[in-house]
Amino acid sequence: MSRKKLTRKRVVDAIADIAFDDIGRYLGYETDEEGKVVLRVRDSAEVDTRNIQEVSVGRDGRLSFKLYSRERALYKLLDLVEPDRAPAKNGLLAALRQSMEADADSGEDELEFPLFQ
């Protein structure tokens, strides 16, 4: 069995994948001839399922589908890419604004992450 080496880049990439994931990669919907919305679940063999936290079908047949927390991933990602930043006073949006202001001051354009490879 081959194991991949755990590196900072792999951790950042995995967290970025969660932070910028879209439920549309897993689920789709359309309107049928009667005007009812029909949910389509993509075949798990066709998509990367690592970012799915939970899938269940209730007794009533309702599908419950949950991805890992985007907000938590964004916080963690910000901590990893800017470990020396001051804690935000007003939550995630303030932290992101603070980060963007720092980038603007430094002349850096943006962070790049190889998502959904």
CYANA upper distance limits for C-alpha pairs under 8 A (distance plus 0.5 A):
  6 LEU  CA     10 ARG  CA      7.00
  6 LEU  CA     11 VAL  CA      7.88
  7 THR  CA     11 VAL  CA      6.93
  8 ARG  CA     12 VAL  CA      6.63
  9 LYS  CA     13 ASP  CA      6.45
 10 ARG  CA     14 ALA  CA      6.58
 11 VAL  CA     15 ILE  CA      6.72
 12 VAL  CA     16 ALA  CA      6.47
 12 VAL  CA     77 LEU  CA      7.07
 12 VAL  CA     80 LEU  CA      7.56
 13 ASP  CA     17 ASP  CA      6.55
 13 ASP  CA    113 PHE  CA      6.97
 13 ASP  CA    114 PRO  CA      7.45
 13 ASP  CA    115 LEU  CA      7.68
 14 ALA  CA     18 ILE  CA      7.06
 15 ILE  CA     19 ALA  CA      6.64
 15 ILE  CA     73 ALA  CA      6.13
 15 ILE  CA     74 LEU  CA      8.26
 15 ILE  CA     76 LYS  CA      7.95
 15 ILE  CA     77 LEU  CA      6.78
 16 ALA  CA     20 PHE  CA      6.53
 16 ALA  CA     73 ALA  CA      7.51
 16 ALA  CA     74 LEU  CA      7.94
 16 ALA  CA     77 LEU  CA      7.04
 16 ALA  CA    113 PHE  CA      7.43
 16 ALA  CA    115 LEU  CA      7.67
 17 ASP  CA     21 ASP  CA      6.23
 17 ASP  CA     51 ASN  CA      8.26
 17 ASP  CA    115 LEU  CA      6.14
 17 ASP  CA    116 PHE  CA      7.10
 18 ILE  CA     51 ASN  CA      6.42
 18 ILE  CA     68 TYR  CA      7.18
 18 ILE  CA     69 SER  CA      7.97
 18 ILE  CA     70 ARG  CA      6.60
 18 ILE  CA     73 ALA  CA      6.73
 19 ALA  CA     69 SER  CA      8.08
 19 ALA  CA     70 ARG  CA      5.04
 19 ALA  CA     71 GLU  CA      7.49
 19 ALA  CA     72 ARG  CA      8.39
 19 ALA  CA     73 ALA  CA      5.47
 19 ALA  CA     74 LEU  CA      5.84
 19 ALA  CA     77 LEU  CA      8.39
 20 PHE  CA     70 ARG  CA      7.69
 20 PHE  CA    115 LEU  CA      8.39
 21 ASP  CA     25 ARG  CA      8.44
 21 ASP  CA     51 ASN  CA      8.28
 21 ASP  CA     70 ARG  CA      8.29
 22 ASP  CA     26 TYR  CA      8.49
 23 ILE  CA     27 LEU  CA      6.62
 23 ILE  CA     67 LEU  CA      8.03
 24 GLY  CA     28 GLY  CA      6.35
 25 ARG  CA     42 ARG  CA      8.22
 25 ARG  CA     47 VAL  CA      7.77
 26 TYR  CA     41 VAL  CA      6.61
 26 TYR  CA     42 ARG  CA      5.78
 26 TYR  CA     47 VAL  CA      7.54
 27 LEU  CA     39 LEU  CA      7.54
 27 LEU  CA     40 ARG  CA      6.19
 27 LEU  CA     41 VAL  CA      5.15
 27 LEU  CA     42 ARG  CA      6.33
 28 GLY  CA     39 LEU  CA      6.40
 28 GLY  CA     40 ARG  CA      5.44
 28 GLY  CA     41 VAL  CA      6.89
 28 GLY  CA     42 ARG  CA      7.97
 29 TYR  CA     37 VAL  CA      7.02
 29 TYR  CA     38 VAL  CA      5.94
 29 TYR  CA     39 LEU  CA      4.94
 29 TYR  CA     40 ARG  CA      6.09
 30 GLU  CA     37 VAL  CA      6.10
 30 GLU  CA     38 VAL  CA      5.87
 30 GLU  CA     39 LEU  CA      7.27
 30 GLU  CA     40 ARG  CA      8.42
 31 THR  CA     35 GLY  CA      5.94
 31 THR  CA     36 LYS  CA      5.87
 31 THR  CA     37 VAL  CA      4.96
 31 THR  CA     38 VAL  CA      6.42
 32 ASP  CA     36 LYS  CA      6.00
 32 ASP  CA     37 VAL  CA      6.90
 32 ASP  CA     38 VAL  CA      7.16
 42 ARG  CA     46 GLU  CA      7.71
 42 ARG  CA     47 VAL  CA      7.90
 43 ASP  CA     47 VAL  CA      7.46
 44 SER  CA     48 ASP  CA      7.82
 44 SER  CA     49 THR  CA      7.24
 51 ASN  CA     67 LEU  CA      6.30
 51 ASN  CA     68 TYR  CA      6.44
 52 ILE  CA     65 PHE  CA      8.30
 52 ILE  CA     66 LYS  CA      6.66
 52 ILE  CA     67 LEU  CA      4.94
 52 ILE  CA     68 TYR  CA      6.66
 53 GLN  CA     66 LYS  CA      6.07
 53 GLN  CA     67 LEU  CA      5.47
 53 GLN  CA     68 TYR  CA      5.76
 54 GLU  CA     64 SER  CA      8.11
 54 GLU  CA     65 PHE  CA      6.39
 54 GLU  CA     66 LYS  CA      5.59
 54 GLU  CA     67 LEU  CA      7.36
 55 VAL  CA     63 LEU  CA      7.81
 55 VAL  CA     64 SER  CA      6.10
 55 VAL  CA     65 PHE  CA      5.16
 55 VAL  CA     66 LYS  CA      6.94
 56 SER  CA     63 LEU  CA      6.39
 56 SER  CA     64 SER  CA      5.65
 56 SER  CA     65 PHE  CA      7.23
 57 VAL  CA     61 GLY  CA      6.17
 57 VAL  CA     62 ARG  CA      5.95
 57 VAL  CA     63 LEU  CA      5.06
 57 VAL  CA     64 SER  CA      6.59
 58 GLY  CA     62 ARG  CA      5.74
 58 GLY  CA     63 LEU  CA      7.05
 58 GLY  CA     64 SER  CA      8.10
 69 SER  CA     73 ALA  CA      6.76
 70 ARG  CA     74 LEU  CA      6.61
 71 GLU  CA     75 TYR  CA      6.79
 71 GLU  CA     92 LEU  CA      8.38
 72 ARG  CA     76 LYS  CA      6.67
 73 ALA  CA     77 LEU  CA      6.39
 74 LEU  CA     78 LEU  CA      6.56
 75 TYR  CA     79 ASP  CA      6.76
 75 TYR  CA     92 LEU  CA      7.23
 76 LYS  CA     80 LEU  CA      6.71
 77 LEU  CA     81 VAL  CA      6.66
 78 LEU  CA     82 GLU  CA      6.21
 78 LEU  CA     83 PRO  CA      8.01
 78 LEU  CA     96 LEU  CA      8.40
 79 ASP  CA     83 PRO  CA      5.41
 79 ASP  CA     85 ARG  CA      8.38
 82 GLU  CA     99 SER  CA      8.45
 85 ARG  CA     99 SER  CA      8.31
 87 PRO  CA     95 ALA  CA      7.73
 88 ALA  CA     92 LEU  CA      7.66
 88 ALA  CA     94 ALA  CA      6.26
 88 ALA  CA     95 ALA  CA      5.36
 88 ALA  CA     98 GLN  CA      8.30
 89 LYS  CA     94 ALA  CA      7.35
 89 LYS  CA     95 ALA  CA      8.35
 90 ASN  CA     94 ALA  CA      5.85
 90 ASN  CA     95 ALA  CA      8.08
 91 GLY  CA     95 ALA  CA      6.84
 92 LEU  CA     96 LEU  CA      6.61
 93 LEU  CA     97 ARG  CA      6.58
 94 ALA  CA     98 GLN  CA      6.52
 95 ALA  CA     99 SER  CA      6.60
 96 LEU  CA    100 MET  CA      6.58
 97 ARG  CA    101 GLU  CA      6.59
 98 GLN  CA    102 ALA  CA      6.72
 99 SER  CA    103 ASP  CA      6.71
100 MET  CA    104 ALA  CA      6.62
101 GLU  CA    105 ASP  CA      6.68
102 ALA  CA    106 SER  CA      6.67
103 ASP  CA    107 GLY  CA      6.52
103 ASP  CA    108 GLU  CA      5.56
103 ASP  CA    109 ASP  CA      7.20
103 ASP  CA    110 GLU  CA      7.92
104 ALA  CA    108 GLU  CA      6.78
104 ALA  CA    109 ASP  CA      7.72
